Amino acid sequence: MKKNTKKLLLLSIMPITITGVLLSTQLGSANEKLDIRVESTNNSVDVSFNSVGNTIKVFKDEKIYKQLNVQTGLFKASKKNDVQLSNLGSDTPQRLKIKAYDGDKIVDEAVIETSTLRSEEDKKQYKDNPLKDSNLITIIRKNEVKLSWFGVPDDDQTYEVYRDKKIIGEVKGTEYVDNSVTANKKYIYEIIGKTKISEQEKKRKKAKLKQMKVPITKKDEENLYYVSNTLTKEVTTNGDYTVKSNKQKTISTSSASNTILGYGHLLRYQIFIPAVKVLNPSLSAYKWPKFTGDTRTGYDWF
């Protein structure tokens, strides 16, 4: 009698348990977040993401590029969707906007900004720049910016992340999430990897500094004997997920740092006089016999 009672109890509990799982999955679907993955070649960009809500719309140039109807059910969250942009040019910026809907309600939305990789032909213009194989993927929400990168040399794979010239973190790896941003604001991010210069170059710099009688501190040595490889990205967390301009990337190189800029332009002051005063060698010396030097450090002294 006791055995039969246990079987009846088990049978009565099982349907309730299964129903509870299904119910919680369906209710939870409205609170899911888009998990976005991006892969690029020199002529394509492939974007995959999980199923959220019941409809997903992918926008390009503010027009619907693709619309997906999401399947609901127990395994809904594991279903992956894919959007591929093909026949693209090398090293060209790409921007997509993804919106997930539950009926007419937006469940989650994000903007993806990245670029195709550089072809071997395009890499020639960067010569020996160590960032020529780099790429940056930015996923932007109203209150979050996710940065993913590769091809940035660093001796210990620990990168410094700056926002508006202030360090906001160090990361062991190639991904950083900034969840302290606000909507409708512009930010400039820098991802910096550092590599030591060669011993030969180090000796050359030491000899030059000794000849110039320029004293240096330990902090100066960090700047002088390391190369900073920097990816720079300008991000706007627009609340309506529109953008007024999407400018082509540019690249610049100096012996002290290698920098690739994201969309837009960034001016960096890199040439200055490392002495307190110097004589003016030009014909204007009668009016300005000496120049006042700039004692700042951080860039190449030569």
Secondary structure, DSSP 8 states (H G I E B T S, - for coil): -HHHHHHHHHHHHHHHHHHHHHHHHHHHGGG----EEEEE-SS-EEEEEE--SSEEEEEETTEEEEEEE---STTGGG-EEEEEE-S--TT-EEEEEEEEEETTEEEEEEEEEEE----HHHHGGGTT-TTTT-EEEEEEETTEEEEEEE----SSSEEEEEETTEEEEEEESSEEEE----SS-EEEEEEEEEEE--HHHHHHHHHHHHHHT----HHHHHHHSEEEEEEEEEEE--TT---S-----EEEE-SSEEEEE-SS----------SSEEE--SGGGGT--EEE-----SS---
